[in-house]
Amino acid sequence: MGTTCSRVMHIGPSSSLDYGTLNPYGIYSSDTDYDAQIVRALIRKGQLAPFYQGSNDICMDNDMSYETECPICFLFYPSKMNRTRCCDKSICTECFLQLRRSSSSPLVPAVCPFCVQPNFGVLYIPPVWSKHYTSFKKRRSDLFKKNDEMDRRKWRVEPTDPDVVLVDTVRPRWEEMLEERRASSVGTTRRRRVQLNNGERRRTRQPTFSLRHDNGSNNTIYDSFADMDLEDVLVMEAIRLSLVNSNNNTTTTNTTTNN
């Protein structure tokens, strides 16, 4: 404790942003799928912790103590940061924004990475040096201990709490995206069914043959000309065998008559 945060970029005494910024520092390089305007509005209103440049170690920076570790990125941040609504764990804003509904099962709400409770969301208690602190403490006295102004109770807040920010809150189009994925999935399923049906037809279809006898013999020559169902081929084969039997009977009758 007391080490200067030499690697932390100090933003300055911006009371509206709690010494943080409205833009992420780029811990994650993946494309963002959240609504950046909603995130900035939540930070300005004091409902979501600002973006801070995390420190690798516990340190001090202009009377701010970087001693709260995010258990996902393992960097240290000032104040209490965001706290999970279900199990009261710290999480930085950049890590929180990476959590979302699963693309493979979007109907299932996002779960807490710590206690696996559904409807994952966070609640931000502004630090004492924030302009939002007084109004928040007055509005949410139920989250603070009465005998210690700077301490608070551990909580389990419902997902419908007005101060809770859910992963769906910063993705207001998640239902639209779900419908788009459904439509895409239905189209893909239909195409697969057509392909499978066509494949089955190809496997059950045999080359078509015309029937003719070579020089009046019982040997049949098959001339391919187009695709024919297996049932048709069997019918043609039955006709051929019937003709063969008929020819044999005729030959036998003629032989008997001559004798």
Rosetta blueprint (number, residue, H / E / L):
1 M L
2 G L
3 T L
4 T E
5 C L
6 S L
7 R L
8 V L
9 M L
10 H L
11 I L
12 G L
13 P L
14 S L
15 S H
16 S H
17 L H
18 D L
19 Y L
20 G L
21 T E
22 L L
23 N L
24 P L
25 Y L
26 G L
27 I L
28 Y L
29 S L
30 S L
31 D L
32 T L
33 D L
34 Y L
35 D L
36 A H
37 Q H
38 I H
39 V H
40 R H
41 A H
42 L H
43 I H
44 R H
45 K H
46 G L
47 Q L
48 L L
49 A L
50 P L
51 F E
52 Y L
53 Q L
54 G L
55 S E
56 N L
57 D L
58 I L
59 C E
60 M E
61 D E
62 N L
63 D L
64 M E
65 S E
66 Y E
67 E E
68 T E
69 E E
70 C L
71 P L
72 I L
73 C L
74 F L
75 L L
76 F E
77 Y E
78 P E
79 S L
80 K L
81 M L
82 N E
83 R E
84 T E
85 R L
86 C L
87 C L
88 D L
89 K L
90 S E
91 I E
92 C L
93 T H
94 E H
95 C H
96 F H
97 L L
98 Q L
99 L L
100 R L
101 R L
102 S L
103 S L
104 S L
105 S L
106 P L
107 L L
108 V L
109 P L
110 A L
111 V E
112 C L
113 P L
114 F L
115 C L
116 V L
117 Q L
118 P E
119 N L
120 F L
121 G E
122 V E
123 L E
124 Y E
125 I L
126 P L
127 P L
128 V L
129 W L
130 S L
131 K L
132 H L
133 Y H
134 T H
135 S H
136 F H
137 K H
138 K H
139 R H
140 R L
141 S H
142 D H
143 L H
144 F E
145 K L
146 K L
147 N L
148 D L
149 E L
150 M L
151 D L
152 R E
153 R L
154 K L
155 W L
156 R L
157 V L
158 E L
159 P L
160 T L
161 D L
162 P L
163 D L
164 V L
165 V E
166 L E
167 V L
168 D L
169 T L
170 V L
171 R L
172 P L
173 R L
174 W H
175 E H
176 E H
177 M H
178 L H
179 E H
180 E H
181 R H
182 R H
183 A H
184 S H
185 S H
186 V H
187 G H
188 T H
189 T H
190 R H
191 R H
192 R H
193 R H
194 V H
195 Q H
196 L H
197 N H
198 N H
199 G H
200 E H
201 R H
202 R H
203 R H
204 T H
205 R E
206 Q E
207 P E
208 T E
209 F E
210 S E
211 L E
212 R E
213 H E
214 D H
215 N H
216 G H
217 S L
218 N L
219 N L
220 T E
221 I E
222 Y E
223 D E
224 S E
225 F E
226 A E
227 D E
228 M E
229 D E
230 L H
231 E H
232 D H
233 V H
234 L H
235 V H
236 M H
237 E H
238 A H
239 I H
240 R H
241 L H
242 S H
243 L H
244 V H
245 N H
246 S H
247 N H
248 N H
249 N H
250 T H
251 T H
252 T H
253 T H
254 N H
255 T H
256 T H
257 T H
258 N H
259 N L
